[in-house]
């Protein structure tokens, strides 16, 4: 077991390193010189002075050869120095920015996952209990329907409906804490994004469990149906749901990108888009580091949790 | 279709016409009967077909030039002259939607074609070779699939633009060929390649799985026993049998590409103006959503309807082409 986990850890870490290297190379060779961009767009400075540019490049360590730059970057990264923002919030340490932005997205994501998981598992169980009957078909098709519509369509449409037509809420804008009314719409929309994954997984696991002999035995003993669902079915149903954690995380990141962009919430997703539009190397690298790390850590966690939940996997 | 094996030639002669083609037809007939029973899937298919026809012929019948601006006529609602009204620059929304359909269909087609090509090559190679090759290729595709795809696509799209433009500038300086000055197609190529890059691993995994399982079948063993080459087995036995799941995956891939393209253009990273894309139309319309909601509503509803159709179509195909799932 320990060897298996170690091998997994090694696999994911090498992958992480590879992805960071490729990202850095793409930034270095592709994105263009951020210092020159400052002058071309004339937003931050208005000089054409080559000496100033050289000095700025030296300041951010952009005058070194590629491999040296990458080495320095990784070295600093492990010591907690993620560099300083070049153009987005000039000179502010990137780690500071991430520390401010990431929790906002995490709160949104956590609330959305909670709502999505609870309602998704309930819907999945419900739909499996009514297998191939009207309710099941209804749930399955509406989940397919929801799954089809992209977030950047759902959110504006909901805005139209709730703000313009029903006049239920004001235009949500920015971030006023998770428990402010403005957070309701983003949380709802992001949870709609993760809901289909959970419903589908729960439903198929539930259908499989229903035909198990211990369920028949429990029924034969006269255990009430509700108790059977709670005591015998839910655990084996939840196990495969946990394995979708990686998918859920991808859904959350995609969701936060669009939702934060549309509603101007200063979270991680908006940071990604701003960083890329402003060609801010350290920010883009930080976004890649954090994004990949989230996915890899959640995949690794699944590797750890799965054997705990399902003893059959442990035995292998 | 040429027959290289004496064995199969004989069976073809014996079973000529009636039985052999009858068997083949019944498989697909079966599938089509199952498919037609699923009303939602049939509706999905009709919408997707309509979308493709619009993409091919739409721009030719569009009432106005999709780039033609007329500020005096900006922000009009639907009228007789402008079927779906006009946008902030007075451009005809209907004509722009038709061109957006072509953009979406182009992206769907090329993205799927490229990722299918890479996916089939890598998948079969991986499945046939096995061992180290297989492990390495599957590790790479695992890595790509584990990454948040949208992040990756955004990164590729923003970083590759400049080097390509620079390369073309150099080529222009050397050759003085005006072809290299026109970079309007660049957005498209970038979107195709970025989307294909995250698209192929799924297809490669699917093909590899099919190759592995079909290779176990007795008829493949039989073919091998009478000395059929690997290439022949691939083309005659593995690929035809893997066709069902591949059709499903290709449909999903096309739908996914349409969404991703719209999403990228929505974020201002995909197809840039003045090219028309539903995603960027949605984003432009969003600026005026409280005053002129129709500008946002039209692209939003279109994207939604097409996406839902693709999903229902894929679901129906999946049920129809995979009989094992129904038992």
Interface residues (C-beta under 8 A of the other chain):
Chain A: X11 X15 X18 X19 X23 X26 X27 X29 X30 X31 X32 X141 X144 X145 X147 X148 X149 X150 X152 X153 X154 X156 X157 X159 X160 X163 X164 X171 X246 X249 X250 X253 X254 X257 X258 X261 X262 X272 X273 X276 X277 X279 X284 X287 X288 X291 X292 X295 X296 X299
Chain B: X40 X139 X142 X143 X146 X147 X148 X149 X150 X151 X154 X155 X156 X158 X159 X160 X161 X162 X163 X255 X259 X262 X263 X266 X267 X268 X269 X279 X282 X286 X289 X290 X293 X296 X297 X300 X301 X303 X304 X307 X308 X309 X310 X311 X312 X315
